[in-house]
Amino acid sequence: DQELVRVVTIQQSAAILLLTAWLVGSVYFTIRWIVQFFQLQTLLRSCPVATLEAAKQLHVVAPPELLKSARKPVEFRLSPEEFGPFCYQFHKPAVYLPPSLLRGSLGELQQVLQHELTHLQTEHPMQVFTQRVAQTLLWFVPGVWRAGRRATLAREFVCDDAAVGDGRSPASYLRTLLRFAL
């Protein structure tokens, strides 16, 4: 009986230790995620809405079937140059474009719009949210992090394929990506 009580006590202590470690990790990742969310919201609020003239140009260049995401019209905003183009969807879908892209080549603009609007159309922001939830809850499983990196790459490849589809030049698109990567 003494030995059984000792084993149960050790098991309970180990379970409490593991639960505490999991909880500390989950709380850490949750707090980090919340801080990043508010930092991103601050950045997004600082990005002005594209002018009416720029919005008209974007609506002409963008594929019309991609200008709505979840039955909501996509909003275009100007982002700082150092962040390059990106999309975001919390309540309202939006594409953020650096001003230099609007002043550049229409072909480049069309490819970048195709890429970003494809992210919205295929609901990649929701997939990223789900991925972050899984990584927060299962932070201790290396396979979850590896799968998350692969899923991120797969989402980018899908959108890159859409951007260079219909006979568009992959080399031109790669030059555009390189310009914003440096």
C-alpha positions in Angstrom: 0.0 0.0 0.0 2.9 2.4 0.8 4.5 1.8 -2.6 1.2 2.4 -4.4 0.6 5.7 -2.6 4.2 6.8 -3.4 3.7 6.0 -7.1 0.3 7.9 -7.2 1.9 10.9 -5.5 4.7 10.9 -8.0 2.3 10.7 -10.9 0.2 13.5 -9.5 3.3 15.7 -9.0 4.4 14.9 -12.6 0.9 15.7 -13.9 0.8 19.0 -12.1 4.3 19.9 -13.3 3.4 19.1 -16.9 0.1 20.9 -16.7 1.9 24.0 -15.2 4.5 23.9 -18.0 1.8 23.7 -20.7 -0.2 26.5 -19.1 2.8 28.7 -18.8 3.7 28.1 -22.4 0.2 28.7 -23.6 -0.2 31.9 -21.6 3.2 33.1 -23.0 2.1 32.5 -26.6 -1.3 34.0 -26.0 0.1 37.1 -24.5 2.6 37.4 -27.3 -0.2 37.0 -29.9 -2.3 39.6 -28.2 0.6 42.1 -28.0 1.3 41.5 -31.7 -2.4 41.9 -32.6 -2.5 45.4 -30.9 0.8 46.4 -32.5 -0.6 45.4 -35.9 -3.9 47.2 -35.3 -1.9 50.4 -34.5 0.0 50.0 -37.7 -3.1 49.3 -39.8 -4.9 52.4 -38.3 -2.0 54.5 -39.4 -2.3 53.4 -43.0 -4.5 55.8 -45.0 -7.3 54.7 -47.3 -6.2 54.9 -51.0 -7.4 58.0 -52.7 -10.4 57.8 -55.0 -8.2 58.1 -58.0 -5.9 55.3 -56.8 -8.9 53.1 -55.9 -10.3 53.5 -59.4 -7.0 52.5 -60.9 -6.8 49.5 -58.6 -10.4 48.4 -59.5 -9.5 48.6 -63.2 -6.3 46.5 -62.8 -7.6 44.0 -60.3 -9.6 41.0 -61.4 -13.3 41.9 -60.7 -14.1 38.4 -59.3 -11.5 39.0 -56.5 -12.7 42.4 -55.4 -15.0 40.9 -52.8 -14.1 38.6 -50.0 -16.8 36.9 -47.9 -19.3 39.1 -49.8 -17.6 42.3 -48.5 -15.8 44.7 -50.8 -12.1 44.8 -50.5 -10.7 48.1 -49.2 -7.4 49.4 -50.5 -5.0 51.2 -48.2 -1.5 52.6 -48.4 1.2 50.9 -46.4 4.7 52.1 -45.5 7.3 51.1 -48.1 9.3 48.9 -45.7 6.4 46.6 -45.1 5.7 46.0 -48.8 2.3 44.8 -50.0 0.2 42.6 -47.7 -3.5 41.8 -47.0 -5.4 41.6 -43.8 -8.9 40.6 -42.8 -10.4 40.9 -39.3 -13.8 42.4 -39.9 -13.2 43.9 -43.3 -10.9 42.6 -46.1 -8.1 45.0 -47.0 -5.1 45.1 -49.2 -2.2 47.4 -48.2 0.1 48.6 -50.9 3.2 50.8 -50.8 2.9 54.1 -52.8 5.8 53.1 -55.0 3.8 50.2 -56.3 0.9 52.4 -57.3 3.4 54.7 -59.3 5.2 51.7 -60.9 4.4 49.4 -63.7 0.7 48.3 -64.2 2.0 44.7 -64.8 3.7 44.6 -61.4 0.6 46.1 -59.8 -1.6 43.6 -61.4 0.5 40.7 -60.3 0.8 41.9 -56.7 -3.0 42.6 -56.6 -3.7 39.1 -57.9 -1.4 37.6 -55.2 -2.9 39.6 -52.3 -6.5 39.2 -53.5 -6.0 35.5 -53.9 -5.0 35.4 -50.2 -8.3 37.0 -49.3 -10.4 34.9 -51.7 -9.0 31.6 -50.4 -9.5 32.7 -46.8 -5.9 32.6 -45.9 -6.3 35.1 -43.0 -8.7 32.6 -41.3 -6.3 29.8 -41.9 -3.5 31.8 -40.3 -5.8 32.5 -37.3 -6.5 28.8 -37.0 -2.9 27.9 -37.3 -2.0 30.4 -34.6 -4.6 28.9 -32.2 -3.2 25.4 -32.9 0.4 26.6 -32.3 -0.7 28.3 -29.1 -2.4 25.2 -27.6 0.1 22.7 -28.9 3.3 24.9 -28.6 5.2 21.9 -27.2 4.8 19.7 -30.3 7.6 20.4 -32.9 5.5 18.9 -35.7 2.8 21.6 -35.2 5.4 24.3 -35.8 6.9 22.5 -38.8 3.4 22.0 -40.3 2.7 25.7 -39.7 5.8 26.7 -41.6 4.8 24.4 -44.5 1.3 25.6 -44.5 2.5 29.2 -44.7 4.8 28.3 -47.6 1.9 26.5 -49.3 -0.4 29.5 -49.0 2.3 31.7 -50.5 2.9 29.3 -53.4 -0.8 29.2 -54.2 -0.9 32.9 -54.4 2.3 33.1 -56.4 0.9 30.7 -58.9 -2.2 32.8 -59.3 0.0 35.9 -59.7 2.0 34.4 -62.6 -0.9 32.6 -64.2 -2.5 33.5 -67.5 0.9 33.8 -69.3 2.3 36.6 -67.0 6.0 36.8 -66.6 7.4 34.9 -63.6 10.7 36.8 -64.0 8.9 40.2 -63.7 7.0 39.0 -60.6 10.2 37.8 -59.0 11.9 41.1 -59.7 8.9 42.8 -57.9 9.2 40.5 -54.9 13.0 41.1 -54.8 12.5 44.8 -54.8 10.3 44.6 -51.7 12.4 41.9 -50.0 15.5 44.2 -49.9 
